[in-house]
Amino acid sequence: TKTGGFGGSIRFPEELGRPENVGLAPVVSKLEALQKELQEATGVNLSFTDTVAFAGQMILAQDFKATLCSRVGACDVVYNGYGNKPKRLPLGRQDFPSPDPEGRIPWTGSSVEDFKQAFKGIGLTAKDLCTCASGLLEDPEAGEALLMTDKQCAGILKDLEKSKQTTTRTTYEVTLFNAYTRLVNVARIDPKAYA
């Protein structure tokens, strides 16, 4: 439809109050505070959408490093040599001026097929969906359990779980970074926004 995407519209009360967004108000509030802090520190009118994209990427990176460090000695040496680091995200995501229309986001009560179609509709794959499984529903385990009911997703999740059990978790982490990057780049990006 050439509408929607990653545009920070969750910051609008009309969208934040929808059932699929229950419990996200404190997170949005923290992200808005971070956006303001970054704007004041840099003098750049950083969009809420860029703030969300970068905050999410940094949270993933910190979690990945913490997991690696819990498994090896000499953490910084191992992480700098073998750790999975994110690629730099482009800046310039534009904030949407109003909430997205209702009914675009699958949530509790949706089928695996609903989630697959939603991801496909923005150019993402079943593997991207499975990689993001723990973030689909309010309960991370519920998202994974739902996807395990689908044969294709169950196979992907089993492969990702094998990678999670290795020391460096390379396949899982690289796959998640790539899926996250594709997700946050389903946005209106103006590379000259901050020039």
C-alpha positions as CSV (number, residue, x, y, z in Angstrom):
1,T,0.0,0.0,0.0
2,K,3.1,2.2,0.2
3,T,1.9,3.4,3.6
4,G,3.0,2.5,7.1
5,G,6.4,1.3,8.1
6,F,8.8,2.2,10.8
7,G,7.9,5.8,11.6
8,G,7.6,6.3,15.3
9,S,3.9,6.7,15.3
10,I,3.6,4.7,18.6
11,R,4.4,7.9,20.4
12,F,0.8,9.1,19.6
13,P,-1.7,8.3,22.4
14,E,-4.2,7.0,19.9
15,E,-1.8,4.3,18.8
16,L,-0.1,3.7,22.1
17,G,-3.5,2.9,23.7
18,R,-4.3,0.1,21.3
19,P,-4.4,-3.5,22.6
20,E,-1.3,-4.6,20.7
21,N,0.6,-1.9,22.5
22,V,-0.4,-2.6,26.1
23,G,2.5,-2.0,28.5
24,L,4.6,0.0,26.1
25,A,3.8,3.5,27.5
26,P,6.8,3.4,30.0
27,V,9.1,2.4,27.2
28,V,7.9,5.1,24.9
29,S,8.3,7.6,27.7
30,K,11.9,6.5,28.2
31,L,12.6,6.7,24.5
32,E,11.2,10.2,24.3
33,A,13.4,11.3,27.2
34,L,16.4,9.8,25.4
35,Q,15.5,11.6,22.2
36,K,15.4,14.9,24.1
37,E,18.7,14.2,25.8
38,L,20.4,13.4,22.5
39,Q,18.9,16.5,20.9
40,E,20.2,18.7,23.7
41,A,23.6,17.0,23.7
42,T,24.1,17.1,19.9
43,G,22.1,20.2,18.8
44,V,20.5,17.9,16.2
45,N,16.8,17.5,15.9
46,L,17.0,13.7,16.0
47,S,13.8,12.0,15.1
48,F,12.0,9.7,17.5
49,T,12.2,7.0,14.9
50,D,16.0,7.3,14.7
51,T,16.1,7.2,18.5
52,V,14.1,4.0,18.6
53,A,16.2,2.4,15.8
54,F,19.5,3.1,17.5
55,A,18.4,2.4,21.0
56,G,17.1,-1.0,19.9
57,Q,20.3,-1.8,18.1
58,M,22.5,-0.8,21.1
59,I,20.3,-2.9,23.5
60,L,20.9,-5.9,21.2
61,A,24.6,-5.3,21.0
62,Q,25.0,-4.9,24.8
63,D,22.9,-8.1,25.4
64,F,25.0,-10.0,22.9
65,K,28.3,-8.8,24.5
66,A,27.0,-9.6,28.0
67,T,26.0,-13.1,26.9
68,L,29.4,-13.7,25.3
69,C,31.2,-12.3,28.4
70,S,29.2,-14.7,30.7
71,R,30.7,-17.6,28.7
72,V,34.3,-16.7,28.2
73,G,37.3,-15.2,30.1
74,A,39.1,-12.2,28.8
75,C,35.8,-10.8,27.6
76,D,37.0,-7.7,25.8
77,V,39.7,-9.6,23.9
78,V,37.3,-12.3,22.8
79,Y,34.5,-9.8,22.0
80,N,36.8,-7.5,19.9
81,G,38.1,-10.5,18.0
82,Y,35.0,-12.6,17.6
83,G,32.0,-10.7,18.9
84,N,29.1,-10.0,16.6
85,K,28.8,-6.2,16.2
86,P,26.0,-4.3,14.4
87,K,26.5,-2.5,11.1
88,R,26.0,1.2,11.3
89,L,22.4,2.2,10.7
90,P,21.7,5.1,8.3
91,L,20.3,8.3,9.9
92,G,17.4,10.3,8.6
93,R,14.3,8.3,9.5
94,Q,11.3,10.6,9.4
95,D,8.7,10.6,12.1
96,F,5.1,10.0,10.9
97,P,2.9,13.0,11.6
98,S,0.0,10.8,12.8
99,P,-0.8,7.3,14.0
100,D,-0.8,4.4,11.7
101,P,-4.3,3.0,10.8
102,E,-5.6,0.3,13.2
103,G,-5.4,-3.4,12.4
104,R,-1.9,-3.5,10.8
105,I,-0.1,-5.1,13.7
106,P,-0.8,-8.8,14.6
107,W,-0.9,-9.4,18.4
108,T,-2.3,-11.8,21.0
109,G,-4.9,-13.9,19.3
110,S,-3.3,-13.6,15.8
111,S,-2.3,-16.7,13.9
112,V,1.2,-17.5,12.7
113,E,0.0,-16.8,9.2
114,D,-1.1,-13.3,10.3
115,F,2.4,-12.6,11.5
116,K,4.0,-14.1,8.4
117,Q,1.7,-11.9,6.2
118,A,2.5,-8.8,8.2
119,F,6.2,-9.4,7.8
120,K,5.9,-10.3,4.1
121,G,3.9,-7.1,3.6
122,I,6.9,-5.0,4.6
123,G,9.5,-7.1,2.7
124,L,10.6,-9.4,5.6
125,T,10.9,-13.2,5.6
126,A,9.8,-16.0,7.7
127,K,13.3,-16.3,9.0
128,D,13.2,-12.6,10.0
129,L,9.9,-13.3,11.8
130,C,11.4,-16.3,13.7
131,T,14.5,-14.3,14.7
132,C,12.2,-11.7,16.2
133,A,10.0,-14.3,17.9
134,S,10.7,-13.3,21.5
135,G,9.5,-9.7,20.8
136,L,6.3,-10.6,19.1
137,L,4.1,-10.9,22.1
138,E,4.2,-9.4,25.6
139,D,5.6,-12.8,26.9
140,P,8.8,-13.7,24.9
141,E,8.2,-17.4,25.4
142,A,4.6,-17.1,24.1
143,G,5.9,-15.6,20.8
144,E,8.3,-18.5,20.4
145,A,5.6,-21.1,21.4
146,L,3.2,-19.7,18.8
147,L,5.7,-19.9,16.0
148,M,6.7,-23.4,17.0
149,T,3.2,-24.5,15.9
150,D,4.1,-23.8,12.3
151,K,6.4,-26.3,10.6
152,Q,8.5,-23.8,8.7
153,C,9.0,-21.6,11.7
154,A,9.7,-24.6,14.0
155,G,12.6,-25.6,11.7
156,I,14.0,-22.1,11.7
157,L,13.7,-21.7,15.4
158,K,15.4,-25.0,16.1
159,D,18.4,-23.9,13.9
160,L,18.5,-20.6,15.7
161,E,18.4,-22.4,19.1
162,K,21.4,-24.5,18.0
163,S,23.4,-21.3,17.3
164,K,22.3,-19.8,20.7
165,Q,24.0,-22.8,22.4
166,T,27.4,-22.1,20.8
167,T,29.9,-19.8,22.6
168,T,29.7,-17.0,20.0
169,R,26.1,-17.5,18.9
170,T,27.2,-16.2,15.5
171,T,24.3,-17.4,13.3
172,Y,21.6,-16.3,15.7
173,E,23.2,-12.9,16.4
174,V,24.0,-12.0,12.8
175,T,20.6,-13.1,11.7
176,L,18.9,-11.0,14.4
177,F,21.0,-7.9,13.6
178,N,20.2,-8.3,9.9
179,A,16.4,-8.8,10.6
180,Y,16.4,-5.8,12.9
181,T,18.2,-3.7,10.4
182,R,15.7,-4.6,7.7
183,L,12.8,-3.9,10.1
184,V,14.0,-0.4,11.1
185,N,14.9,0.5,7.5
186,V,11.2,0.0,6.5
187,A,11.1,3.7,6.9
188,R,11.1,7.0,5.1
189,I,14.8,7.8,5.3
190,D,16.3,11.2,4.2
191,P,20.1,10.8,4.2
192,K,20.4,14.6,4.3
193,A,18.0,15.1,7.2
194,Y,20.7,16.2,9.6
195,A,23.1,17.9,7.1
